[in-house]
Amino acid sequence: MKLFPNIVHAVIRSLTEIFDEKKYADKVIEKTLKSNPRWGARDRRFIAETTYEIVRWWRLLREVCDASETDHWSVFGAFCILNEIEIPQWEEFKHLRPEKIQKAYANLQPIRRLRESIPDWLDKLGERELGDKWERELQSLNHTADVALRVNTLKTNKETLVRLLDLQDMETVSVEGVDDALVLKRRQNMFRIPQFKEGFFEIQDTSSQRVGKFMDVRPGMRVIDACAGAGGKSLHLAALMQNKGKIISLDIAQWKLDELMKRARRAGAFNIEPKLVDSVKAIKRLDASADRLLLDVPCSGLGVLRRNPDAKWKLSMERIEEVKVLQAEILRNYSPMLKSDGVMVYSTCSFLPSENGEQVRAFIAEQKGGFELINEQSILPSSGSDGFYMASLRRKEINRIEG
């Protein structure tokens, strides 16, 4: 591919915003692609994929060309050299020596934290928590994530959607054990096609879809999604409940709830009630009211580094420790919303035991017999989907416990 100035400048500008201005990669790339409607599909794909890959391999690329934190031109040039993309004879690239870069790349391969391009602290943390499994999971996190769809059964079925996508040259494969999931064989922009605008599907990783099934909801139940965000799991629960019963979707950010309801209207999900958590009273009012409670808590996000590679450069050990405190607080403060014999599902998009099973066991011990573990499931990135954890806990009879 011949590199034209406007394409290269788009990547450099994106890297500047991500690393120098600390903006989120997905938002930066979305804005960049909207900035020039004349770019064709090939140009847009190059900008998006190259930016993401440079972010993913940022540390390794800086090492092989000895670049400073703000020298995005050298890093871009090193990326092109290692991927056999011919770089233009521009002033910005004249100092780069392909042989030197390739030799440095080879010399760094035995050093895991450099070869896999992660911070030192993260390599130590992963090894401490996962032991021998860390190497394999780390390699998995540097692969490009698949694009997974969830068929919205409120509006269509899998067979119909597959046929409609086939007509647009969008081939998909089903996923064993995830009834409503389809994975694209080739990455494409799914947000522009009529079926997305009509609400026939949502973009949702297969691991995230497993949480809905794990909830074991039924039509007519009263369900609380206590950390709903923009509502991906609330929408799935609405479909599983066939729009019968009620889903109360809570969040501390009104803009996320607004986005949820926008998506709910498109999906035809009418049993979702958004509620802003703006005080302790908002939680207290829901005491002992839920048949099912989903706590999809804030976490390190290490299980989704494939999708958000910039997160490893924004994260810190201090931030993870803060998140673990928040997880314990959410378990403690939100669990009373469950009825007697109701079931709570705790989930994260992390594979660290300290955020997952250890949190659940500490909570059960703290509750002194008030909750019992029914089931738990860990999904590692090496399985091919996002790293995820989910545990279901039953609340025992309230009056008996209190008495």
Buried (B, 14 or more C-beta within 10 A) or exposed (E): EEBEEEBBEBBBBBBBBBBEEEBBBBEBBEEBBEEEEEBEEEBBBBBBEBBBBBBBBBBBBBBBBEBEEEBBBBBBBBBBBBEEBEBBEEEBBEEBEBEEBBEBBEEBEEEBBBBBBBBEBBBEBBBEBBEEBBBEBBBBBBEEBBBBBBBBBBBBEBEEBBEBBEEEEBBBEBBEEBBBBBBBEEEBEBEEBEBBEBBBBBEBBBBBBBBBBBBBBBEEBBBBBBBBBBBBBBBBBBBBBEBEBBBBBBBEEEEBBEBBBEBBEBBBBEBBEBBEBEEEEEBEEBEEBBBBBBBBBBBBBBBBBBBBBBBBBEBEEEEBEEBBEEBBEBBEEBBBBBBEEBBBBBBBBBBBBBBBBEBBBBBBEEBEEBBEBEEBBBBBBBBBBBBBBBBBBBBBEBEEBEE
